Amino acid sequence: MHEEFTLRCDHEQFISSQAVKLVCKNGKTIMVVKFKQQFFAYLNECQHLPVELDWEEGKFFDSDNQYIICSTHGALYDPQTGHCISGPCKSKYLHKLDVIQLKHQIRIIYDGS
């Protein structure tokens, strides 16, 4: 099932935090993160166990705001690549989604897989 989401880049949620959580029609969730002035989108699912990453609703980053952290076992993921650099799923990658950045919007493409 193909879905597209469109968000404003200056969206209030990106001003107050680094991430936005979106819910798909199939029940899965997507995290859209802003890191170093760029946007990245991933399925919100750890590569070790099929659990959501956010430790609090929509909160994905560690205390230093440098890595996406799994709330279940502390795995750390690079926000630019989705690569797990530490934890039981080391060397695996989050499922990355296409992000198209337009003038004041970002579009996320999810193929349903």
VOPAGU-2260 file (C-alpha; in pm, 1 decimal, decimal comma):
REM VOPAGU-2260
SITE   aa  ch    i         X         Y         Z
SITE  MET   A    0       0,0       0,0       0,0
SITE  HIS   A    1     162,0     321,5    -119,4
SITE  GLU   A    2     122,8     629,4     102,4
SITE  GLU   A    3     256,3     981,8      85,4
SITE  PHE   A    4     278,7    1233,2     366,9
SITE  THR   A    5     345,5    1604,2     322,3
SITE  LEU   A    6     473,3    1821,0     607,1
SITE  ARG   A    7     575,9    2184,2     622,0
SITE  CYS   A    8     950,0    2222,5     689,6
SITE  ASP   A    9     876,2    2508,1     927,8
SITE  HIS   A   10     609,0    2296,9    1097,0
SITE  GLU   A   11     574,4    2383,5    1466,0
SITE  GLN   A   12     673,1    2030,6    1568,9
SITE  PHE   A   13    1013,5    2071,5    1401,1
SITE  ILE   A   14    1070,2    2398,4    1583,6
SITE  SER   A   15    1015,8    2244,9    1928,2
SITE  SER   A   16    1176,0    1904,9    1860,9
SITE  GLN   A   17    1387,3    1712,4    1614,4
SITE  ALA   A   18    1127,4    1457,2    1510,9
SITE  VAL   A   19     768,4    1397,5    1408,0
SITE  LYS   A   20     586,4    1064,0    1435,1
SITE  LEU   A   21     337,2     970,7    1161,9
SITE  VAL   A   22      87,2     683,3    1164,0
SITE  CYS   A   23      30,0     482,7     844,9
SITE  LYS   A   24    -294,4     317,2     735,6
SITE  ASN   A   25    -147,1     -26,8     815,6
SITE  GLY   A   26     -78,8      81,1    1175,8
SITE  LYS   A   27     298,7     111,2    1141,4
SITE  THR   A   28     458,1     439,7    1237,7
SITE  ILE   A   29     718,1     653,1    1066,2
SITE  MET   A   30     964,3     890,5    1225,9
SITE  VAL   A   31    1070,8    1199,7    1038,6
SITE  VAL   A   32    1382,9    1349,7    1191,6
SITE  LYS   A   33    1554,7    1680,6    1133,9
SITE  PHE   A   34    1929,3    1654,1    1182,9
SITE  LYS   A   35    2189,0    1910,6    1075,6
SITE  GLN   A   36    1922,2    2101,4     880,7
SITE  GLN   A   37    1828,7    1793,3     673,1
SITE  PHE   A   38    1524,1    1566,1     693,7
SITE  PHE   A   39    1533,6    1186,1     710,7
SITE  ALA   A   40    1249,3     935,2     743,8
SITE  TYR   A   41    1250,7     578,9     873,3
SITE  LEU   A   42    1002,5     315,1     979,0
SITE  ASN   A   43     976,8     345,0    1355,7
SITE  GLU   A   44    1096,3      -8,3    1424,2
SITE  CYS   A   45    1415,2    -135,1    1586,9
SITE  GLN   A   46    1622,9    -379,2    1384,3
SITE  HIS   A   47    1677,5    -606,3    1685,8
SITE  LEU   A   48    1315,4    -660,4    1790,6
SITE  PRO   A   49     997,2    -534,5    1618,7
SITE  VAL   A   50     936,6    -256,0    1873,6
SITE  GLU   A   51     895,0     117,5    1826,1
SITE  LEU   A   52    1202,0     323,9    1903,2
SITE  ASP   A   53    1060,4     632,0    2075,5
SITE  TRP   A   54    1115,2     637,7    2451,1
SITE  GLU   A   55     835,1     888,5    2491,0
SITE  GLU   A   56     572,4     967,1    2226,6
SITE  GLY   A   57     766,0    1124,7    1937,9
SITE  LYS   A   58    1098,3    1138,9    2128,1
SITE  PHE   A   59    1370,3     950,9    1940,2
SITE  PHE   A   60    1704,9    1112,2    2022,2
SITE  ASP   A   61    1956,6    1041,1    2297,7
SITE  SER   A   62    2031,1    1302,9    2564,3
SITE  ASP   A   63    2299,4    1464,7    2344,3
SITE  ASN   A   64    2064,6    1483,5    2041,4
SITE  GLN   A   65    2324,1    1305,9    1828,4
SITE  TYR   A   66    2174,3     958,3    1779,9
SITE  ILE   A   67    1835,9     793,9    1747,9
SITE  ILE   A   68    1806,8     560,1    2045,7
SITE  CYS   A   69    1591,0     251,5    2094,5
SITE  SER   A   70    1388,0     280,2    2412,9
SITE  THR   A   71    1388,3     -97,1    2466,6
SITE  HIS   A   72    1759,6    -180,7    2471,9
SITE  GLY   A   73    1949,4     140,2    2395,4
SITE  ALA   A   74    2071,0      67,9    2042,9
SITE  LEU   A   75    2209,3     383,7    1878,6
SITE  TYR   A   76    2138,1     472,1    1515,1
SITE  ASP   A   77    2300,4     738,6    1298,9
SITE  PRO   A   78    2015,6     980,2    1209,6
SITE  GLN   A   79    2158,7    1048,7     861,8
SITE  THR   A   80    2196,8     686,6     750,0
SITE  GLY   A   81    1991,4     473,3     990,3
SITE  HIS   A   82    2303,3     264,6    1058,7
SITE  CYS   A   83    2312,2     101,2    1403,0
SITE  ILE   A   84    2646,9     190,0    1560,3
SITE  SER   A   85    2591,1      32,2    1902,3
SITE  GLY   A   86    2367,2    -231,5    2057,3
SITE  PRO   A   87    2241,9    -581,7    1974,9
SITE  CYS   A   88    2160,0    -486,5    1614,2
SITE  LYS   A   89    2501,3    -328,5    1542,8
SITE  SER   A   90    2574,0    -290,4    1169,2
SITE  LYS   A   91    2206,8    -321,0    1066,2
SITE  TYR   A   92    2007,6     -32,6     919,5
SITE  LEU   A   93    1667,5     118,1     987,5
SITE  HIS   A   94    1422,5      95,1     695,8
SITE  LYS   A   95    1482,6     429,0     522,2
SITE  LEU   A   96    1203,1     605,3     335,1
SITE  ASP   A   97    1229,4     849,6      48,4
SITE  VAL   A   98    1214,1    1214,8     147,3
SITE  ILE   A   99    1157,3    1482,8    -114,0
SITE  GLN   A  100    1232,2    1830,1      10,3
SITE  LEU   A  101    1051,9    2110,7    -169,6
SITE  LYS   A  102    1069,3    2481,5     -96,0
SITE  HIS   A  103     876,6    2480,1     233,9
SITE  GLN   A  104     757,2    2120,3     247,5
SITE  ILE   A  105     887,1    1769,6     274,5
SITE  ARG   A  106     715,0    1470,9     120,5
SITE  ILE   A  107     767,4    1119,9     259,1
SITE  ILE   A  108     701,4     819,8      38,5
SITE  TYR   A  109     609,5     489,3     205,2
SITE  ASP   A  110     556,5     176,8      -5,7
SITE  GLY   A  111     386,3     -20,4     272,1
SITE  SER   A  112     661,9    -275,2     325,8
